[in-house]
Amino acid sequence: MTKRSSAAHRVLVCGLVGIIGALITIVSDLILLGKPHDAYSFLLLGTQTMADIPASRITAGTFLGVFALPFEIAGLITVYYGLKQAGKWLSLVVVIPLVHALIMSVAFHVSYAFIGSAWKLNYEMGLQNASVLDMINKFDYYWKLIISVIASELLFSSILFAIMIFKRNTLYPFWMAFLNPFFVIVLIFPFIFSLATPIGGFIAPTFLNLAVVIFFTLSTVTIYKRTE
């Protein structure tokens, strides 16, 4: 096996592992949050949508996602291969924040179990208990802190990813600069959250990992063909 074909093989294997990890995480999102509503209802209710979801689903969905999410890191190896001829260290500056964002996503996914349990407790008590609501607000605050870190890292890496494709010689075609991870999410967001009942309520919770599948697929196919 030549060095070039060996690189193509690694890109393909890593890309497929990342895509499969994201697909399993999509299944976990469906178990954890999927309901036969319209997508806007999911957006409006947020974590409160878990109040009437059985505890067994919350547990299964949470920990299936925790198991699968780390495998998505393999998909980022295709990004490194795609950018590295423009500078190995600069490529790592793009990839490492994305790796960290995926690690933070594990914490984000775990937090659903706590928030979901708190909402269920609030509804089961049948009243607006101040202590329970305070607990929910604290969980929600921590949840949003994690989201803020993930979003900041995603935006930083996506901007640098696009700049490298524009300004330097990479294996990515020019159009991939516009399909960076952050922009893929922005692109599919309006479409997904306009979906009606019952499809929207099942697709909406998966939109982040759906964006990961789209980006990893584009990245893997593109870089595999260039390194084959």
ROVOMI-784678 format. One record per residue (C-alpha): residue in three letters; x, y, z. Coordinates in steps of 0.2 Angstrom, whole numbers. Layout:
N
<kedo resn="ala" x="X" y="Y" z="Z"/>
...
! end
This chain:
228
<kedo resn="met" x="0" y="0" z="0"/>
<kedo resn="thr" x="7" y="17" z="-5"/>
<kedo resn="lys" x="8" y="31" z="7"/>
<kedo resn="arg" x="-5" y="40" z="-3"/>
<kedo resn="ser" x="-17" y="26" z="-3"/>
<kedo resn="ser" x="-14" y="23" z="15"/>
<kedo resn="ala" x="-19" y="41" z="19"/>
<kedo resn="ala" x="-35" y="38" z="9"/>
<kedo resn="his" x="-39" y="23" z="19"/>
<kedo resn="arg" x="-37" y="32" z="36"/>
<kedo resn="val" x="-47" y="46" z="30"/>
<kedo resn="leu" x="-61" y="34" z="24"/>
<kedo resn="val" x="-61" y="24" z="40"/>
<kedo resn="cys" x="-60" y="39" z="52"/>
<kedo resn="gly" x="-74" y="48" z="42"/>
<kedo resn="leu" x="-85" y="32" z="43"/>
<kedo resn="val" x="-82" y="30" z="62"/>
<kedo resn="gly" x="-87" y="49" z="64"/>
<kedo resn="ile" x="-102" y="47" z="54"/>
<kedo resn="ile" x="-108" y="31" z="62"/>
<kedo resn="gly" x="-105" y="39" z="79"/>
<kedo resn="ala" x="-116" y="54" z="74"/>
<kedo resn="leu" x="-130" y="43" z="67"/>
<kedo resn="ile" x="-130" y="33" z="84"/>
<kedo resn="thr" x="-131" y="50" z="93"/>
<kedo resn="ile" x="-146" y="55" z="82"/>
<kedo resn="val" x="-155" y="39" z="88"/>
<kedo resn="ser" x="-151" y="44" z="106"/>
<kedo resn="asp" x="-158" y="61" z="103"/>
<kedo resn="leu" x="-174" y="53" z="96"/>
<kedo resn="ile" x="-176" y="42" z="111"/>
<kedo resn="leu" x="-172" y="56" z="123"/>
<kedo resn="leu" x="-182" y="70" z="115"/>
<kedo resn="gly" x="-192" y="64" z="101"/>
<kedo resn="lys" x="-211" y="68" z="101"/>
<kedo resn="pro" x="-225" y="69" z="88"/>
<kedo resn="his" x="-226" y="88" z="88"/>
<kedo resn="asp" x="-221" y="101" z="76"/>
<kedo resn="ala" x="-203" y="107" z="77"/>
<kedo resn="tyr" x="-207" y="124" z="83"/>
<kedo resn="ser" x="-215" y="117" z="99"/>
<kedo resn="phe" x="-198" y="108" z="103"/>
<kedo resn="leu" x="-189" y="125" z="101"/>
<kedo resn="leu" x="-202" y="134" z="111"/>
<kedo resn="leu" x="-202" y="122" z="126"/>
<kedo resn="gly" x="-184" y="117" z="126"/>
<kedo resn="thr" x="-179" y="105" z="140"/>
<kedo resn="gln" x="-197" y="106" z="147"/>
<kedo resn="thr" x="-202" y="95" z="133"/>
<kedo resn="met" x="-195" y="80" z="143"/>
<kedo resn="ala" x="-208" y="82" z="157"/>
<kedo resn="asp" x="-219" y="69" z="151"/>
<kedo resn="ile" x="-206" y="58" z="143"/>
<kedo resn="pro" x="-204" y="41" z="153"/>
<kedo resn="ala" x="-188" y="41" z="164"/>
<kedo resn="ser" x="-183" y="25" z="155"/>
<kedo resn="arg" x="-182" y="34" z="139"/>
<kedo resn="ile" x="-172" y="49" z="147"/>
<kedo resn="thr" x="-159" y="36" z="154"/>
<kedo resn="ala" x="-157" y="26" z="138"/>
<kedo resn="gly" x="-156" y="42" z="127"/>
<kedo resn="thr" x="-144" y="51" z="138"/>
<kedo resn="phe" x="-132" y="36" z="140"/>
<kedo resn="leu" x="-133" y="30" z="122"/>
<kedo resn="gly" x="-127" y="48" z="117"/>
<kedo resn="val" x="-113" y="48" z="130"/>
<kedo resn="phe" x="-107" y="32" z="123"/>
<kedo resn="ala" x="-108" y="37" z="104"/>
<kedo resn="leu" x="-102" y="55" z="105"/>
<kedo resn="pro" x="-83" y="52" z="107"/>
<kedo resn="phe" x="-83" y="42" z="91"/>
<kedo resn="glu" x="-87" y="58" z="82"/>
<kedo resn="ile" x="-70" y="64" z="86"/>
<kedo resn="ala" x="-63" y="52" z="73"/>
<kedo resn="gly" x="-72" y="62" z="59"/>
<kedo resn="leu" x="-62" y="77" z="63"/>
<kedo resn="ile" x="-46" y="67" z="57"/>
<kedo resn="thr" x="-53" y="70" z="40"/>
<kedo resn="val" x="-53" y="89" z="43"/>
<kedo resn="tyr" x="-35" y="88" z="48"/>
<kedo resn="tyr" x="-30" y="78" z="33"/>
<kedo resn="gly" x="-39" y="91" z="22"/>
<kedo resn="leu" x="-31" y="106" z="30"/>
<kedo resn="lys" x="-13" y="100" z="34"/>
<kedo resn="gln" x="-4" y="104" z="18"/>
<kedo resn="ala" x="-8" y="122" z="22"/>
<kedo resn="gly" x="1" y="120" z="39"/>
<kedo resn="lys" x="0" y="107" z="52"/>
<kedo resn="trp" x="0" y="118" z="67"/>
<kedo resn="leu" x="-13" y="129" z="60"/>
<kedo resn="ser" x="-23" y="114" z="55"/>
<kedo resn="leu" x="-22" y="108" z="73"/>
<kedo resn="val" x="-28" y="125" z="79"/>
<kedo resn="val" x="-44" y="122" z="69"/>
<kedo resn="val" x="-46" y="104" z="74"/>
<kedo resn="ile" x="-42" y="105" z="93"/>
<kedo resn="pro" x="-56" y="117" z="98"/>
<kedo resn="leu" x="-68" y="105" z="88"/>
<kedo resn="val" x="-62" y="90" z="98"/>
<kedo resn="his" x="-64" y="100" z="114"/>
<kedo resn="ala" x="-82" y="105" z="109"/>
<kedo resn="leu" x="-86" y="87" z="106"/>
<kedo resn="ile" x="-80" y="82" z="123"/>
<kedo resn="met" x="-90" y="96" z="130"/>
<kedo resn="ser" x="-105" y="89" z="121"/>
<kedo resn="val" x="-104" y="73" z="131"/>
<kedo resn="ala" x="-106" y="84" z="147"/>
<kedo resn="phe" x="-120" y="93" z="138"/>
<kedo resn="his" x="-129" y="77" z="134"/>
<kedo resn="val" x="-127" y="71" z="152"/>
<kedo resn="ser" x="-135" y="86" z="158"/>
<kedo resn="tyr" x="-152" y="81" z="149"/>
<kedo resn="ala" x="-154" y="67" z="162"/>
<kedo resn="phe" x="-153" y="80" z="177"/>
<kedo resn="ile" x="-164" y="93" z="169"/>
<kedo resn="gly" x="-177" y="80" z="163"/>
<kedo resn="ser" x="-178" y="73" z="180"/>
<kedo resn="ala" x="-180" y="90" z="188"/>
<kedo resn="trp" x="-195" y="94" z="175"/>
<kedo resn="lys" x="-203" y="78" z="179"/>
<kedo resn="leu" x="-202" y="81" z="198"/>
<kedo resn="asn" x="-210" y="98" z="195"/>
<kedo resn="tyr" x="-225" y="91" z="186"/>
<kedo resn="glu" x="-227" y="76" z="197"/>
<kedo resn="met" x="-228" y="88" z="212"/>
<kedo resn="gly" x="-242" y="97" z="204"/>
<kedo resn="leu" x="-238" y="114" z="210"/>
<kedo resn="gln" x="-225" y="128" z="207"/>
<kedo resn="asn" x="-213" y="122" z="220"/>
<kedo resn="ala" x="-200" y="136" z="223"/>
<kedo resn="ser" x="-186" y="124" z="227"/>
<kedo resn="val" x="-189" y="113" z="212"/>
<kedo resn="leu" x="-190" y="128" z="201"/>
<kedo resn="asp" x="-174" y="135" z="208"/>
<kedo resn="met" x="-165" y="119" z="205"/>
<kedo resn="ile" x="-172" y="119" z="187"/>
<kedo resn="asn" x="-166" y="137" z="184"/>
<kedo resn="lys" x="-148" y="132" z="190"/>
<kedo resn="phe" x="-148" y="117" z="179"/>
<kedo resn="asp" x="-153" y="127" z="165"/>
<kedo resn="tyr" x="-139" y="140" z="168"/>
<kedo resn="tyr" x="-126" y="127" z="169"/>
<kedo resn="trp" x="-133" y="119" z="153"/>
<kedo resn="lys" x="-132" y="136" z="144"/>
<kedo resn="leu" x="-114" y="139" z="150"/>
<kedo resn="ile" x="-109" y="122" z="141"/>
<kedo resn="ile" x="-119" y="128" z="125"/>
<kedo resn="ser" x="-109" y="144" z="125"/>
<kedo resn="val" x="-92" y="136" z="126"/>
<kedo resn="ile" x="-97" y="123" z="112"/>
<kedo resn="ala" x="-104" y="137" z="101"/>
<kedo resn="ser" x="-89" y="148" z="104"/>
<kedo resn="glu" x="-77" y="134" z="99"/>
<kedo resn="leu" x="-87" y="129" z="84"/>
<kedo resn="leu" x="-88" y="147" z="78"/>
<kedo resn="phe" x="-69" y="150" z="80"/>
<kedo resn="ser" x="-64" y="134" z="71"/>
<kedo resn="ser" x="-77" y="137" z="57"/>
<kedo resn="ile" x="-71" y="154" z="53"/>
<kedo resn="leu" x="-53" y="148" z="53"/>
<kedo resn="phe" x="-58" y="133" z="43"/>
<kedo resn="ala" x="-65" y="145" z="30"/>
<kedo resn="ile" x="-51" y="157" z="30"/>
<kedo resn="met" x="-38" y="143" z="27"/>
<kedo resn="ile" x="-48" y="137" z="12"/>
<kedo resn="phe" x="-49" y="154" z="5"/>
<kedo resn="lys" x="-31" y="159" z="8"/>
<kedo resn="arg" x="-21" y="144" z="8"/>
<kedo resn="asn" x="-18" y="128" z="-2"/>
<kedo resn="thr" x="-29" y="114" z="5"/>
<kedo resn="leu" x="-37" y="98" z="-1"/>
<kedo resn="tyr" x="-54" y="106" z="1"/>
<kedo resn="pro" x="-63" y="113" z="-14"/>
<kedo resn="phe" x="-67" y="132" z="-13"/>
<kedo resn="trp" x="-86" y="128" z="-10"/>
<kedo resn="met" x="-82" y="119" z="6"/>
<kedo resn="ala" x="-77" y="135" z="15"/>
<kedo resn="phe" x="-96" y="140" z="14"/>
<kedo resn="leu" x="-100" y="123" z="21"/>
<kedo resn="asn" x="-90" y="124" z="37"/>
<kedo resn="pro" x="-98" y="116" z="53"/>
<kedo resn="phe" x="-106" y="132" z="60"/>
<kedo resn="phe" x="-113" y="137" z="43"/>
<kedo resn="val" x="-121" y="120" z="40"/>
<kedo resn="ile" x="-130" y="122" z="56"/>
<kedo resn="val" x="-136" y="139" z="51"/>
<kedo resn="leu" x="-141" y="132" z="34"/>
<kedo resn="ile" x="-152" y="118" z="40"/>
<kedo resn="phe" x="-159" y="127" z="55"/>
<kedo resn="pro" x="-174" y="136" z="46"/>
<kedo resn="phe" x="-178" y="121" z="36"/>
<kedo resn="ile" x="-179" y="109" z="51"/>
<kedo resn="phe" x="-189" y="121" z="63"/>
<kedo resn="ser" x="-202" y="124" z="50"/>
<kedo resn="leu" x="-207" y="105" z="49"/>
<kedo resn="ala" x="-225" y="101" z="54"/>
<kedo resn="thr" x="-232" y="88" z="66"/>
<kedo resn="pro" x="-227" y="74" z="68"/>
<kedo resn="ile" x="-211" y="74" z="59"/>
<kedo resn="gly" x="-204" y="90" z="66"/>
<kedo resn="gly" x="-205" y="85" z="84"/>
<kedo resn="phe" x="-194" y="70" z="80"/>
<kedo resn="ile" x="-182" y="79" z="68"/>
<kedo resn="ala" x="-179" y="95" z="77"/>
<kedo resn="pro" x="-170" y="87" z="92"/>
<kedo resn="thr" x="-157" y="79" z="80"/>
<kedo resn="phe" x="-153" y="95" z="71"/>
<kedo resn="leu" x="-135" y="97" z="78"/>
<kedo resn="asn" x="-130" y="79" z="75"/>
<kedo resn="leu" x="-138" y="80" z="58"/>
<kedo resn="ala" x="-127" y="94" z="54"/>
<kedo resn="val" x="-112" y="84" z="60"/>
<kedo resn="val" x="-117" y="70" z="48"/>
<kedo resn="ile" x="-119" y="82" z="33"/>
<kedo resn="phe" x="-102" y="90" z="37"/>
<kedo resn="phe" x="-93" y="74" z="40"/>
<kedo resn="thr" x="-100" y="66" z="24"/>
<kedo resn="leu" x="-95" y="80" z="13"/>
<kedo resn="ser" x="-77" y="81" z="21"/>
<kedo resn="thr" x="-74" y="62" z="20"/>
<kedo resn="val" x="-80" y="60" z="2"/>
<kedo resn="thr" x="-70" y="76" z="-3"/>
<kedo resn="ile" x="-54" y="72" z="6"/>
<kedo resn="tyr" x="-55" y="53" z="1"/>
<kedo resn="lys" x="-56" y="57" z="-17"/>
<kedo resn="arg" x="-41" y="69" z="-16"/>
<kedo resn="thr" x="-30" y="57" z="-7"/>
<kedo resn="glu" x="-35" y="41" z="-15"/>
! end
